[in-house]
Amino acid sequence: MPASQSLKPIIAVNARWLLAGKLEGTGWHTRSILWPLIAQHPEVNWHLFYDRKPHPSMVPKAVTAHVITPPARHPLLWEIWQEWSVPRALKKVKAAIYWSPDGLLPSRKTLTKHGLSSQTMATIHDLNFLHQTDNMPARAASYYRRVIARSAREADALLTVSETSALDLQASYQLQGKAISITGNAPQAAFIPHSPAVKADSRERFSQGRPYLLFVGAFTPRKNVITLVRAFNRWKDSRPASQLALLLVGQVLHKDKALKDAIAAGGQDIILHGRAEGDDLNGLYAAAEAFCFPSLMEGFGIPLVEAMAAGCPMISSNSSCMPEIAGGAAHLVDPLDVAAWTAAINELIDGQLPVDEMVEKGLIRAQSFQWQQSVDSLWSRMEDLLSP
């Protein structure tokens, strides 16, 4: 190793969520912060730990990529990866800091056993596994409950994505005396409002020219898509002549017969789009009559910020962090009240919601969320840990 390289501080990062074409919340958070962080700090020797061979697009320039086995996609393999593979990799690269954007860290006991003095950083996005116990397999939930609690207490630097999540961490794990830094999310790209002509083109592409309500997110129980679908179906039953459609954008990650049946009941009025990113996603938001987000719990709720940046009015759940992130720019509804969601759709279509005001507030609010702010916040904590 050249002398100039050996003098650089070494920072290792858990990069196993950097999956090309499959980026979800943690993956987007990692990619959006890590790329500018690495570019802005060439004085660091960066090492990224993957659990399988990464696509070239998921490896930023000027880093050393390590494929660390086994591929960790099951609680038992997570345990092996965290407690056996990662400590050995940290020892090999002599890392001063290890940042885990998914909040999972090797135990301090294991690090000590390997003679490691690496400082650890954990970004814990939410405590869904603690509060929404039906939203993931039992083994996965049990693993997260055990390891996240330990990581939160043992991390040398603890981070999360919203004030709501920070308060939840402090209350759930008795961390009132521990500093928690906020490294919030932001839109995937520079989302902007579109002109009427561009909106019309988007509707032709995505909904056969029909006006539509939009949902964006993974299809999991926590996202509570079924409440929105049932509310929309009720509304359509009362307005059978309406051309309004419901456009569902995202990946099905959970088999749910009730949701499948509810979508089928909507017939051609409910359109399944699949995943979308970049310009296509911007167009979907910008052309929607409203973005509807009935989620039961979020650490942040990136789609809210994306919708606001694209000039899309929002009907959102009033639970967890949604009021914080929307900042007064959304019409808030109880996520479990189907009748309330049906009424909200009715108010929107009948012009009873202050749509122009919501859009204006949303555009201003969206400007509060910038990836660079989170890059700076994360680097500040890294500097603290690197200081003698």
Secondary structure by P-SEA (a helix, b strand, c coil): ccccccccbbbbbbccccccccccaaaaaaaaaaaaaaaaccccbbbbbbccccccccccccbbbbbcccccccaaaaaaaacccaaaaaaaacccbbbbcccccccaaaaaaacccbbbbbbbcccccccccccccaaaaaaaaaaaaaaaacccccccccaaaaaaaaaacccccbbbbbbccccccbbbbbcaaaaaaaaaacccccccccccccccccccaaaaaaaaaaaaaacccccbbbbbbcccccccaaaaaaaaaaccccccccccccaaaaaaaaaccbbbbbcccccccaaaaaaaaacccccccccccccccccccccccccccaaaaaaaaaaaaacccaaaaaaaaaaaaaaaccaaaaaaaaaaaaaaaacc
